[in-house]
């Protein structure tokens, strides 16, 4: 009995590649678990470098030296970053502030609609349940407001410092990651186990897919943002820039993001237009964009689809999002792909 229990352990210990994989994965997980929050600027820089690396590779294939390609691409990226901060950031902040200030008005309108429901549908809606829902909603808003007031000064200082760190540090990191890519990879290789055949195989399988995923998601966000912003703006929807950005960012969370972001879009449109034609136009256009995203845009951008079941994707979002927050959600599909590749490689090497 004892031999049967320890036999799999002996088989793993006798395979240096599997031992190296366990050691490397454990070390990487512990590093991200304990100091992952400090590495957010580095993670951000890696993501941006992935976005820009494909352009640099294409320029190199056309005969341009890497240093010149890096300088040109970085200057374009930095100029676009500054332009975005100067033109998009102020209206986004203004619309966010306006939405927060008008939130009590929207809540009052919402509670008025709730109070009408028991009168119109007494057989389906109970007045006691409506009163309890309104009470819970008011308590949540009061608690949220008090927390915001108590954290206002602190969060403002933190946000200012964080913004300065990102504006100064991230572009510098991106430039050196692009310029000294080979040297950085060579230096990191010194910290990997000597017997790293299985790690190299797994990285070769997921490297291209992760790069394509990051670039594809970034492009998808821009496309959906533009597709929503134009009709929202033409129909004079309030907070059009902010709401269209939220719709664009919702693609980071497959299945769940689109469902969640639908609520504020339709709620604000209804509060503004009521049952007028503009509300129905916004609703129809919004759902058409969602259908196009799932059936046209995603298949075109992600030509090399990830063969992972939707249930596995949702589980990956919950698990990695709980572990690493936003970045866990963003990388949930690539990380699920990594886990899948590790399991498949594990089986190959354990049998070998």
N, C-alpha and C positions, 0 to 999 in steps of 0.2 A: 504493500500500500504506500509506504513511504517513498519507494522508488518511483511509483507512478506519479506521485505529487511533484517530486523534484526533477523528474526526467525532462520536462519542458525547460526548467531553469538551467539544467546542465547543457541542454542543446543550445540555448541562447548564449551562455557563457563561453561555449566552445566556438562560437561564431564571432570573430572580432568585429565584423562589419555591423552586426546587430548591437553589440556592446557599445561601439562608437556612436551609433545612432541614438541609443538610449541616453548616453552621457551628453551628447550634443543637444538633444531636444530638451532634456531636463535643465541644462545650464541656460539655454535660451529662454525657456519659460520662466525660470526663477529671476533672470535678469529683467525681463519685461514686467514681471509681477511686482518686484520691489522698486524698480527705478523707471518703470514705463512712463509715469507722469512727467518725469524730468526730460524724457527723450522725445516729447511731442514735437519740438522744433526740428529735431533730427528726422523723425518719421515724416513730418510735413515736407522736409527738403528731399527726402528719398522719393516721395510720391511725385513731387514736381520734377525731379531729375528723371524719373521714369517717363513722364509725359514728354520731356524735351529730348530724351535720348534717341527716340525713333527718328526725329527730324535730323539730328546730328549724324546718325548712321547713313541716312539717305544722302546727305551732303557729302559725306566721306566717299560714298560709292560713286559720286559724280566727279571725284578727283580732288576735292578740297581737303587741305590739312585739318586735322582735328582741332587744333588750337584756334584756327580762324573760324571754323564752324561753331565751336563753343562760344566764342566771343560774339558772333553775329546773333545766334539764337538767344544767348543770355541778354543781350541788349534789347532785342525785341520783347522778350519776356518781361524784363524789368520796366521797359517803357509801358507795356500793356498793364502791368501791375500798378504803376503810378497813375496811369490814366483811369484805371478802374476805381482806385481809391478817391481820386479827385471828382469823378463824375457820378459814380454809382453809390459810394458810401454815404455821402450826405443825404440824398433822398431816401435811402434805405433806413437810416437812423431817424429821419423825420417821420416817415410813414410808420415805423415801429412805435415811436413815441406817441403819435396821434392815435394809433390803434389802442395802446394801453390806456390813454386818457379817455377814449370813447368806450372802453370796455364796460363801465357801469351802465351806460345807456343801452348797449346791446343786451346786457344781462336783464335790465328792466323790461325791454321788449320781449325777451325770451320768456321771462316769468309771466308776463301778461298773456302770451300765447298759451302757456301751460295752464293758467287759470281758466281759460276759455274751454279747454278740452273736456273737463267733467260736465260742463253744461251742454256741449254739443254731442258728446259720446258717453253718456252716463253709464251705459251698459258695459263699456270697455275700460273707462278711466275713473278711478276713485279719487275724490277730492283729498282724502287723507294722504294718499300716496303722493299726490302733487304737492301738498303742503310740506311733506317730509323732504321731497326732492329739492324744493326751493330753499328750505331751511339748511339742508346740507350744502347746497350751492353757495348760499350767503356766508356760511361759516368758513367754507374753503377759500372764498374770495377775501374775507376779512383776515384769515391767517396768512394768505399769500401776500396781501398788502402790507401787513405788519412786518413780515420777514423781509420784503423788498425795502421797506423804509429803514429797518435796522441794518441791512447790509448795503445800503445805497453808497455810503462814503467808501466803505471798504472795497466793494466791488468796482467802484469807479477808479480807485487807485490801482487795483489789481489789473483792470482792463487797460488802463493807460500803460502800465509797465509791460504787460503782455503784448500790447500792440507794438510798443517800441522794440521789444525783443524780436518779434516776428518780422517787422519791417527791416531791421538792421541785420539780424543774425541769419534768417532763412535765406535771403538772396546770396549772402556770402557762402553759406554751406552749399547751396545749389551750384554755384560757380565752381567751387573746388571739387565737388562730387563729379561734375561733368569733366572738368579739366584733368583731374588726377584719378580717373576711374580705375585704370589698370593698377596703379600704385596702391590705391585703397583696397581693392580686391585682393591683391597680393599680400598686403599687410594683414587683412582679416584672415587669410588662409593660414597664417602662422598660428592662430589660436584654435584651429580645427584639429580634430584627432588625426593621427598619422594614417590610420586605416579608415579612409573616408569614401570608399568606392560607392557605397549605398547612398551616402549624403550627396555625392556628386550626381548620381543618377536621378535622385529625386529633384534636386535643384534644376537639372537640365529639363526635366519634365514640366516643372511649374513656372520656371523663370519667364518664358515667353508668354505663357497664359496670364500670369500676373501683370506683366507689362501691357498686354493687349487689354486686359480687364480695366486697368487704371485709365488708360487712354480712352477706351471705349466709354466708360462711365462719365469721364469728364466731358467728352463730346456729347453724350446723351443729355447730360444736365444742361449744356448750352443750348442744344436744339429744343428741348422741351421748354426751357425758360423763354426762349424767343417765340416759340409757337403759342405760348400762353400770354406773354406780355403784349404782343401786337393786338389780338382781339380784345383783351381786357382794357387796354389803353383806348382803343377805338370806341369801345362801348362805355367809356368813362367810369369803369369800376374803381371804387376807392381802394387805395393800397395796391394798385395794379402791379407795381414793381416788386413789392414785398411778397404778394401772393403768388406771382409767377415764379419768383425765386424759390419759394417753398415747394411749389409743384415740381420744379426742376430738381431740387435736392431730395424730393421724396423717392426718386428712382434709386437712391442708395439703399433703400430698404425694400427689396422685392415683395410684392403682394401687400405688405402691411402699410408701407409709406403712402401709396396711392389712396388707400382706404381712409387713412387718418387725415390727410391733407384735403380730402373732399369736403369735410365738415366745415372748416373756416371759409373755403371758397364759396360754397353754396349759401352758407349762413350770412356772410357779409353781403353777397349779391341779393339775397332775399330781403335783408334789412334795408338795403338801399333802394331797391326797385319794387319790392313787393311782388305782386303777380303781373307786373308789366312785361311787355315783350322782351325787354333787355335781359330780364332774369332768365327767361327760357332760352334766349340766344346764348347766354354765358354757359348755362347748364349743358346745352346741346354741344357747343364747341368744346367744352371741357371734356365731356365723355368721348367725343370723337378723337381728341388728342390722346386720351388714355388708350383707346382702342388702337390707334395708329402706333403708339409707343410699343405696345405689347406684340403687335402682329406685323409691323413693318419696320420701324426704326431699330428695335433691338435685334431682329434677325439680320439686318443689313450691317449694323455696327459690329455685332458680335458674330461674325461669320463662323468662328470656331467656338461653337456653343459648349458650355460645360454640361456634361452628361450626369447631372445630379438631380435626384428626385425633389420636387417642390417641398415635400415634408422635411427632407434633409436640409434644404436651404433655410427653412423657417427655424429649425432646431439650431442650425449654425448661427443664425442671426441672434437668437436668444442667448446661446452659450457665449459666443465671442463678444456680443454686445454687453453682456453682464460682466465679462472679464475686463474688457478694455474700452468700454463706452463707445464713443463715436467711431474711433478707428477700428474697433472690433466689428461694428456694423458695416463699415465701409469695406473692410477686407473679409467679410464673412464668407463670401463665395470663394475667393482665392484660398482662404485658410481651409475651407472645406475640401477644396481640391488638393491642398497639401496633405491633409489628413488621409484622404482617399489614396493618394500616391504613396504615402508612408505605409498604409495597411497593405497595399498591393506589393510594394517592395519587401515588406516584412515577410509576407507569405513566400515570395520567391526565394529569399535568402534563408528563411528557416527550413524550407524544404531542401535547399542546397546544402 
